[in-house]
């Protein structure tokens, strides 16, 4: 088991100082995906959000970036005009 840390950067950054013991990087990736699903209700157009996963010795293993934006009128996918 190795310890993985899940840092969040959105407005006020959150640095995970505790981490989670997981069997491998694949398991850490699945936890990262789960965390991104948990923030759905917090997203708003014009926002950005990042989850970074660190491993041993502060090594950045991967990151997930989410950017939301308003589309100009007429460019929205469901616009019927």
PyMOL commands that place a pseudoatom at each C-alpha (Angstrom):
pseudoatom trace, name=CA, resn=UNK, resi=1, chain=A, elem=C, hetatm=0, pos=[0.000, 0.000, 0.000]
pseudoatom trace, name=CA, resn=UNK, resi=2, chain=A, elem=C, hetatm=0, pos=[1.130, 3.499, -0.776]
pseudoatom trace, name=CA, resn=UNK, resi=3, chain=A, elem=C, hetatm=0, pos=[-0.198, 6.831, 0.428]
pseudoatom trace, name=CA, resn=UNK, resi=4, chain=A, elem=C, hetatm=0, pos=[-1.795, 9.213, -2.076]
pseudoatom trace, name=CA, resn=UNK, resi=5, chain=A, elem=C, hetatm=0, pos=[-2.768, 12.849, -1.514]
pseudoatom trace, name=CA, resn=UNK, resi=6, chain=A, elem=C, hetatm=0, pos=[-5.675, 14.637, -3.201]
pseudoatom trace, name=CA, resn=UNK, resi=7, chain=A, elem=C, hetatm=0, pos=[-5.216, 18.412, -3.436]
pseudoatom trace, name=CA, resn=UNK, resi=8, chain=A, elem=C, hetatm=0, pos=[-7.987, 20.731, -4.636]
pseudoatom trace, name=CA, resn=UNK, resi=9, chain=A, elem=C, hetatm=0, pos=[-7.411, 24.081, -6.309]
pseudoatom trace, name=CA, resn=UNK, resi=10, chain=A, elem=C, hetatm=0, pos=[-10.531, 26.188, -6.707]
pseudoatom trace, name=CA, resn=UNK, resi=11, chain=A, elem=C, hetatm=0, pos=[-10.759, 29.561, -5.068]
pseudoatom trace, name=CA, resn=UNK, resi=12, chain=A, elem=C, hetatm=0, pos=[-9.237, 28.684, -1.713]
pseudoatom trace, name=CA, resn=UNK, resi=13, chain=A, elem=C, hetatm=0, pos=[-6.717, 25.844, -2.297]
pseudoatom trace, name=CA, resn=UNK, resi=14, chain=A, elem=C, hetatm=0, pos=[-6.911, 22.705, -0.172]
pseudoatom trace, name=CA, resn=UNK, resi=15, chain=A, elem=C, hetatm=0, pos=[-3.752, 20.661, 0.416]
pseudoatom trace, name=CA, resn=UNK, resi=16, chain=A, elem=C, hetatm=0, pos=[-4.394, 17.123, 1.610]
pseudoatom trace, name=CA, resn=UNK, resi=17, chain=A, elem=C, hetatm=0, pos=[-1.983, 16.525, 4.492]
pseudoatom trace, name=CA, resn=UNK, resi=18, chain=A, elem=C, hetatm=0, pos=[-3.477, 13.172, 5.538]
pseudoatom trace, name=CA, resn=UNK, resi=19, chain=A, elem=C, hetatm=0, pos=[-3.846, 11.215, 2.291]
pseudoatom trace, name=CA, resn=UNK, resi=20, chain=A, elem=C, hetatm=0, pos=[-5.225, 7.737, 1.756]
pseudoatom trace, name=CA, resn=UNK, resi=21, chain=A, elem=C, hetatm=0, pos=[-3.496, 4.365, 1.702]
pseudoatom trace, name=CA, resn=UNK, resi=22, chain=A, elem=C, hetatm=0, pos=[-4.331, 2.675, -1.593]
pseudoatom trace, name=CA, resn=UNK, resi=23, chain=A, elem=C, hetatm=0, pos=[-2.969, -0.381, -3.397]
pseudoatom trace, name=CA, resn=UNK, resi=24, chain=A, elem=C, hetatm=0, pos=[-1.746, 1.429, -6.540]
pseudoatom trace, name=CA, resn=UNK, resi=25, chain=A, elem=C, hetatm=0, pos=[-2.038, 4.409, -8.903]
pseudoatom trace, name=CA, resn=UNK, resi=26, chain=A, elem=C, hetatm=0, pos=[-5.076, 2.916, -10.618]
pseudoatom trace, name=CA, resn=UNK, resi=27, chain=A, elem=C, hetatm=0, pos=[-6.958, 2.959, -7.304]
pseudoatom trace, name=CA, resn=UNK, resi=28, chain=A, elem=C, hetatm=0, pos=[-5.829, 6.564, -6.733]
pseudoatom trace, name=CA, resn=UNK, resi=29, chain=A, elem=C, hetatm=0, pos=[-7.166, 7.488, -10.179]
pseudoatom trace, name=CA, resn=UNK, resi=30, chain=A, elem=C, hetatm=0, pos=[-10.564, 5.979, -9.326]
pseudoatom trace, name=CA, resn=UNK, resi=31, chain=A, elem=C, hetatm=0, pos=[-10.700, 7.940, -6.059]
pseudoatom trace, name=CA, resn=UNK, resi=32, chain=A, elem=C, hetatm=0, pos=[-9.822, 11.115, -8.002]
pseudoatom trace, name=CA, resn=UNK, resi=33, chain=A, elem=C, hetatm=0, pos=[-12.693, 10.474, -10.438]
pseudoatom trace, name=CA, resn=UNK, resi=34, chain=A, elem=C, hetatm=0, pos=[-15.064, 9.903, -7.535]
pseudoatom trace, name=CA, resn=UNK, resi=35, chain=A, elem=C, hetatm=0, pos=[-14.005, 13.219, -5.979]
pseudoatom trace, name=CA, resn=UNK, resi=36, chain=A, elem=C, hetatm=0, pos=[-14.678, 15.079, -9.231]
pseudoatom trace, name=CA, resn=UNK, resi=37, chain=A, elem=C, hetatm=0, pos=[-18.201, 13.640, -9.307]
pseudoatom trace, name=CA, resn=UNK, resi=38, chain=A, elem=C, hetatm=0, pos=[-18.764, 14.840, -5.746]
pseudoatom trace, name=CA, resn=UNK, resi=39, chain=A, elem=C, hetatm=0, pos=[-18.188, 18.486, -6.727]
pseudoatom trace, name=CA, resn=UNK, resi=40, chain=A, elem=C, hetatm=0, pos=[-20.874, 18.589, -9.454]
pseudoatom trace, name=CA, resn=UNK, resi=41, chain=A, elem=C, hetatm=0, pos=[-23.233, 20.685, -7.346]
pseudoatom trace, name=CA, resn=UNK, resi=42, chain=A, elem=C, hetatm=0, pos=[-20.502, 23.232, -6.612]
pseudoatom trace, name=CA, resn=UNK, resi=43, chain=A, elem=C, hetatm=0, pos=[-19.717, 24.008, -10.255]
pseudoatom trace, name=CA, resn=UNK, resi=44, chain=A, elem=C, hetatm=0, pos=[-20.964, 27.232, -11.821]
pseudoatom trace, name=CA, resn=UNK, resi=45, chain=A, elem=C, hetatm=0, pos=[-20.420, 28.710, -15.282]
pseudoatom trace, name=CA, resn=UNK, resi=46, chain=A, elem=C, hetatm=0, pos=[-17.176, 30.655, -15.456]
pseudoatom trace, name=CA, resn=UNK, resi=47, chain=A, elem=C, hetatm=0, pos=[-15.419, 28.577, -12.818]
pseudoatom trace, name=CA, resn=UNK, resi=48, chain=A, elem=C, hetatm=0, pos=[-12.318, 26.437, -12.767]
pseudoatom trace, name=CA, resn=UNK, resi=49, chain=A, elem=C, hetatm=0, pos=[-11.452, 23.522, -10.525]
pseudoatom trace, name=CA, resn=UNK, resi=50, chain=A, elem=C, hetatm=0, pos=[-8.428, 21.237, -10.329]
pseudoatom trace, name=CA, resn=UNK, resi=51, chain=A, elem=C, hetatm=0, pos=[-7.727, 18.028, -8.475]
pseudoatom trace, name=CA, resn=UNK, resi=52, chain=A, elem=C, hetatm=0, pos=[-4.081, 16.997, -8.227]
pseudoatom trace, name=CA, resn=UNK, resi=53, chain=A, elem=C, hetatm=0, pos=[-2.963, 13.613, -6.967]
pseudoatom trace, name=CA, resn=UNK, resi=54, chain=A, elem=C, hetatm=0, pos=[0.429, 13.348, -5.322]
pseudoatom trace, name=CA, resn=UNK, resi=55, chain=A, elem=C, hetatm=0, pos=[2.293, 10.225, -4.404]
pseudoatom trace, name=CA, resn=UNK, resi=56, chain=A, elem=C, hetatm=0, pos=[5.422, 9.474, -2.479]
pseudoatom trace, name=CA, resn=UNK, resi=57, chain=A, elem=C, hetatm=0, pos=[7.982, 12.302, -2.168]
pseudoatom trace, name=CA, resn=UNK, resi=58, chain=A, elem=C, hetatm=0, pos=[5.502, 14.945, -3.375]
pseudoatom trace, name=CA, resn=UNK, resi=59, chain=A, elem=C, hetatm=0, pos=[5.490, 13.513, -6.906]
pseudoatom trace, name=CA, resn=UNK, resi=60, chain=A, elem=C, hetatm=0, pos=[2.554, 14.826, -8.938]
pseudoatom trace, name=CA, resn=UNK, resi=61, chain=A, elem=C, hetatm=0, pos=[1.018, 11.737, -10.541]
pseudoatom trace, name=CA, resn=UNK, resi=62, chain=A, elem=C, hetatm=0, pos=[-1.927, 13.221, -12.402]
pseudoatom trace, name=CA, resn=UNK, resi=63, chain=A, elem=C, hetatm=0, pos=[-4.427, 16.060, -12.400]
pseudoatom trace, name=CA, resn=UNK, resi=64, chain=A, elem=C, hetatm=0, pos=[-8.001, 16.611, -13.451]
pseudoatom trace, name=CA, resn=UNK, resi=65, chain=A, elem=C, hetatm=0, pos=[-8.963, 20.095, -14.652]
pseudoatom trace, name=CA, resn=UNK, resi=66, chain=A, elem=C, hetatm=0, pos=[-12.568, 21.209, -14.954]
pseudoatom trace, name=CA, resn=UNK, resi=67, chain=A, elem=C, hetatm=0, pos=[-13.413, 24.521, -16.619]
pseudoatom trace, name=CA, resn=UNK, resi=68, chain=A, elem=C, hetatm=0, pos=[-16.949, 25.762, -17.058]
pseudoatom trace, name=CA, resn=UNK, resi=69, chain=A, elem=C, hetatm=0, pos=[-18.068, 28.641, -19.252]
pseudoatom trace, name=CA, resn=UNK, resi=70, chain=A, elem=C, hetatm=0, pos=[-21.125, 30.380, -20.604]
pseudoatom trace, name=CA, resn=UNK, resi=71, chain=A, elem=C, hetatm=0, pos=[-21.654, 29.976, -24.323]
pseudoatom trace, name=CA, resn=UNK, resi=72, chain=A, elem=C, hetatm=0, pos=[-22.546, 33.061, -26.357]
pseudoatom trace, name=CA, resn=UNK, resi=73, chain=A, elem=C, hetatm=0, pos=[-26.248, 33.262, -27.283]
pseudoatom trace, name=CA, resn=UNK, resi=74, chain=A, elem=C, hetatm=0, pos=[-26.924, 31.129, -30.319]
pseudoatom trace, name=CA, resn=UNK, resi=75, chain=A, elem=C, hetatm=0, pos=[-23.903, 28.883, -29.732]
pseudoatom trace, name=CA, resn=UNK, resi=76, chain=A, elem=C, hetatm=0, pos=[-25.534, 26.753, -27.048]
pseudoatom trace, name=CA, resn=UNK, resi=77, chain=A, elem=C, hetatm=0, pos=[-25.955, 23.134, -28.208]
pseudoatom trace, name=CA, resn=UNK, resi=78, chain=A, elem=C, hetatm=0, pos=[-29.724, 23.102, -27.511]
pseudoatom trace, name=CA, resn=UNK, resi=79, chain=A, elem=C, hetatm=0, pos=[-30.503, 26.525, -28.979]
pseudoatom trace, name=CA, resn=UNK, resi=80, chain=A, elem=C, hetatm=0, pos=[-33.597, 26.152, -31.205]
pseudoatom trace, name=CA, resn=UNK, resi=81, chain=A, elem=C, hetatm=0, pos=[-33.525, 29.650, -32.818]
for i in range(1, 81): cmd.bond("trace and resi %d" % i, "trace and resi %d" % (i + 1))
show_as sticks, trace
zoom trace
